[in-house]
């Protein structure tokens, strides 16, 4: 299952709120150059461009489908097909933004200092990553994948390692003049109930499982996952599910 801009954008309002909070915390009055790593359908790039209207903004993503939507949204912004893990720009930037993208890239011990090295003096690396691997949505997916019915097909699926706030603070402090790290849990109201929770994670965390399955197996897996999700996340009286979603934020100034 490849990245789908349509699937991802089903919950664009909820997915965009964290990047608004992140970009608002960037301690720069102005910027001349800015890049959005893992720009998706362009919602985060739009927030970045609004915050720094004088800047030359570039968006990068590894998905053609995401870039197609991003270019339609922001026709005056340059978007490029690129892999963050292999990104080695010739220039440096005032702002490097990575909203809900670096969790898909391994080896953060090397990645984060490398990104800081591509900042101008006084430039800012602004990162938001989901911090939810121990939340029911992830834990249940792992448990189902490891069960006897699914283990032979998707039992080996893993997500790249994530780390606590102190890890990133200690990692970046030698390379930066200031490092600000915080964690926020959003409670996203999903009017579609438990089915909406499944649709949310189809566009992100479940992708590594679903892409290894054919269409029939995907449907069977999602039905099992829905039953588990329905038990883990209580619905409100009107059917709405408040989805708790912890996120880790980093704003590091070179």
C-alpha positions as CSV (number, residue, x, y, z in Angstrom):
1,X,0.0,0.0,0.0
2,X,1.7,3.1,-1.2
3,X,1.4,6.6,0.3
4,X,-2.0,8.1,-0.6
5,X,-2.6,11.8,-0.5
6,X,-6.3,11.2,-0.5
7,X,-6.2,8.8,2.5
8,X,-3.8,11.0,4.4
9,X,-5.9,14.1,3.8
10,X,-9.1,12.6,5.3
11,X,-8.0,14.1,8.6
12,X,-6.1,17.1,7.3
13,X,-7.5,19.5,9.9
14,X,-6.3,17.3,12.8
15,X,-3.0,16.4,11.2
16,X,-2.2,20.1,10.5
17,X,-2.8,21.4,14.0
18,X,0.5,20.1,15.4
19,X,2.5,21.6,12.6
20,X,0.9,25.0,13.2
21,X,2.0,24.7,16.9
22,X,5.5,23.7,15.8
23,X,6.0,26.4,13.2
24,X,4.6,29.0,15.6
25,X,7.4,28.1,18.1
26,X,10.3,28.8,15.6
27,X,12.2,31.7,17.2
28,X,13.0,33.6,14.0
29,X,11.5,36.9,12.9
30,X,12.2,36.1,9.3
31,X,13.8,33.6,7.0
32,X,15.2,33.6,3.5
33,X,15.3,29.9,2.8
34,X,13.2,27.1,4.2
35,X,12.6,23.4,3.3
36,X,9.8,21.0,4.4
37,X,11.1,17.5,4.6
38,X,8.3,14.9,4.1
39,X,5.9,17.6,2.9
40,X,3.0,15.2,2.1
41,X,0.1,16.8,0.3
42,X,1.5,20.3,1.1
43,X,-0.5,21.1,4.2
44,X,2.7,21.6,6.3
45,X,4.4,23.5,3.5
46,X,1.5,25.9,3.4
47,X,1.9,26.6,7.1
48,X,5.6,27.2,6.7
49,X,5.1,29.5,3.7
50,X,2.5,31.5,5.6
51,X,4.8,31.9,8.6
52,X,7.7,33.1,6.4
53,X,6.2,34.7,3.3
54,X,9.5,36.3,2.3
55,X,11.3,32.9,2.2
56,X,12.0,30.7,-0.8
57,X,10.3,27.5,0.4
58,X,10.9,24.0,-1.0
59,X,9.0,20.8,-0.3
60,X,10.4,17.3,-0.5
61,X,8.6,14.0,-0.4
62,X,9.3,10.4,-1.5
63,X,5.7,9.9,-2.8
64,X,4.7,11.1,-6.3
65,X,1.0,11.0,-5.2
66,X,1.7,13.3,-2.3
67,X,3.7,15.7,-4.5
68,X,0.9,15.8,-7.1
69,X,-1.5,17.1,-4.5
70,X,1.1,19.5,-3.0
71,X,1.8,21.1,-6.4
72,X,-1.9,21.6,-7.0
73,X,-2.2,23.2,-3.6
74,X,0.8,25.5,-3.9
75,X,1.7,26.0,-7.5
76,X,4.3,28.7,-6.7
77,X,6.3,26.4,-4.5
78,X,9.0,24.1,-5.8
79,X,8.4,20.5,-4.8
80,X,11.0,17.7,-5.3
81,X,10.9,13.9,-5.2
82,X,13.5,12.9,-2.6
83,X,14.3,10.5,0.2
84,X,15.1,12.3,3.5
85,X,17.6,9.6,4.4
86,X,19.7,10.3,1.3
87,X,19.1,14.1,1.1
88,X,22.4,15.9,0.8
89,X,21.6,19.5,-0.4
90,X,24.3,21.7,-1.8
91,X,22.8,24.8,0.0
92,X,22.1,25.5,3.6
93,X,18.8,26.8,5.1
94,X,17.4,29.2,7.7
95,X,14.6,26.7,8.5
96,X,14.4,22.9,8.1
97,X,10.9,21.6,8.9
98,X,10.1,18.0,9.4
99,X,6.5,17.4,10.4
100,X,5.5,13.8,11.1
101,X,8.1,12.4,8.7
102,X,11.4,11.6,10.5
103,X,9.8,8.7,12.4
104,X,10.0,6.8,9.1
105,X,13.7,7.4,8.8
106,X,16.2,5.1,10.7
107,X,19.4,6.1,12.5
108,X,18.4,9.3,14.2
109,X,21.8,9.5,15.9
110,X,23.3,10.3,12.5
111,X,20.2,11.9,10.8
112,X,19.5,14.7,13.3
113,X,23.1,16.2,13.5
114,X,23.3,15.9,9.7
115,X,20.2,18.0,9.3
116,X,21.5,20.6,11.8
117,X,24.7,20.8,9.7
118,X,22.6,22.0,6.7
119,X,21.4,25.0,8.7
120,X,22.8,28.5,8.4
121,X,24.2,30.0,11.6
122,X,21.2,30.9,13.7
123,X,19.0,28.6,11.6
124,X,16.4,26.3,13.1
125,X,15.5,22.6,12.8
126,X,11.8,22.2,13.7
127,X,10.7,18.6,14.1
128,X,7.4,16.9,15.2
129,X,7.2,13.2,15.4
130,X,4.3,11.0,16.7
131,X,5.3,9.5,20.1
132,X,2.7,6.8,20.1
133,X,4.3,3.4,19.6
134,X,3.0,2.3,23.0
135,X,-0.5,3.6,22.3
136,X,-3.3,1.0,21.7
137,X,-3.4,1.8,18.0
138,X,0.2,0.6,17.5
139,X,0.3,-2.0,20.2
140,X,-2.8,-3.8,18.9
141,X,-1.4,-3.8,15.3
142,X,1.7,-5.5,16.6
143,X,-0.3,-8.0,18.6
144,X,-2.5,-8.9,15.6
145,X,0.5,-9.2,13.3
146,X,2.3,-11.5,15.7
147,X,-0.8,-13.8,16.1
148,X,-0.8,-17.3,14.6
149,X,-3.1,-16.1,11.7
150,X,-0.8,-13.3,10.6
151,X,2.7,-14.0,11.8
152,X,4.0,-15.7,8.7
153,X,3.0,-12.8,6.5
154,X,3.5,-9.7,8.6
155,X,4.9,-10.8,12.0
156,X,8.3,-9.3,11.1
157,X,7.0,-5.8,10.4
158,X,8.6,-3.1,12.5
159,X,8.8,0.7,12.7
160,X,12.1,2.5,12.9
161,X,13.2,3.2,16.5
162,X,12.0,6.4,18.2
163,X,13.5,7.9,21.3
164,X,12.4,9.9,24.4
165,X,12.9,13.7,24.7
166,X,16.1,13.4,26.7
167,X,17.8,11.4,23.9
168,X,17.2,14.2,21.3
169,X,18.1,16.9,23.8
170,X,21.5,15.3,24.5
171,X,22.0,14.4,20.8
172,X,21.5,17.9,19.6
173,X,22.9,20.0,22.4
174,X,26.6,19.7,21.2
175,X,25.5,21.0,17.8
176,X,23.1,23.8,18.7
177,X,23.0,27.0,20.7
178,X,19.5,26.2,22.0
179,X,17.4,23.1,22.1
180,X,13.7,23.1,23.1
181,X,11.9,19.8,23.4
182,X,8.4,19.1,24.6
183,X,5.6,16.5,24.4
184,X,1.9,17.2,23.8
185,X,-1.0,14.8,23.7
186,X,-3.7,15.9,21.3
187,X,-7.2,14.4,21.7
188,X,-8.5,14.4,18.1
189,X,-12.3,14.1,17.9
190,X,-13.2,11.6,15.2
191,X,-16.9,11.9,14.3
192,X,-16.8,8.6,12.3
193,X,-16.2,6.6,15.4
194,X,-14.0,3.5,15.5
195,X,-14.1,3.2,11.7
196,X,-12.5,6.6,11.6
197,X,-9.7,5.5,13.9
198,X,-8.9,2.7,11.4
199,X,-9.1,5.1,8.5
200,X,-6.7,7.4,10.3
201,X,-4.0,4.7,10.8
202,X,-4.5,3.2,7.3
203,X,-2.9,6.4,6.1
204,X,0.1,6.1,8.3
205,X,1.0,3.5,10.9
206,X,-0.7,0.5,9.3
207,X,1.0,1.0,5.9
208,X,3.9,-1.3,6.6
209,X,1.5,-4.1,7.4
210,X,-0.9,-3.5,4.6
211,X,1.6,-3.2,1.8
212,X,2.7,-6.8,2.4
213,X,-0.8,-8.1,2.0
214,X,-3.1,-8.6,-1.0
215,X,-6.5,-6.9,-1.1
216,X,-8.4,-9.7,0.5
217,X,-5.9,-10.1,3.3
218,X,-5.8,-6.3,3.9
219,X,-9.6,-6.3,4.4
220,X,-9.4,-9.3,6.8
221,X,-6.6,-7.6,8.8
222,X,-8.5,-4.3,9.0
223,X,-11.7,-6.1,10.2
224,X,-9.7,-7.7,13.0
225,X,-8.0,-4.4,13.8
226,X,-11.4,-2.6,13.9
227,X,-12.7,-5.1,16.5
228,X,-9.7,-4.6,18.7
229,X,-9.8,-0.8,18.3
230,X,-13.5,-0.8,19.3
231,X,-12.6,-2.3,22.6
232,X,-9.5,-0.1,23.2
233,X,-11.0,3.4,22.5
234,X,-14.4,4.1,24.1
235,X,-16.8,6.1,22.1
236,X,-18.7,9.1,23.4
237,X,-22.5,9.1,23.6
238,X,-22.8,10.6,20.1
239,X,-20.4,8.0,18.6
240,X,-17.4,10.3,18.4
241,X,-14.1,8.8,19.5
242,X,-11.5,11.1,21.1
243,X,-8.2,9.7,19.8
244,X,-5.3,10.4,22.2
245,X,-2.2,11.1,20.1
246,X,1.1,12.0,21.9
247,X,3.6,14.0,19.8
248,X,7.2,15.0,20.4
249,X,8.4,18.5,19.4
250,X,11.9,19.7,18.9
251,X,13.0,23.2,18.0
252,X,16.8,23.4,17.7
253,X,18.8,26.5,16.8
254,X,22.3,26.1,15.3
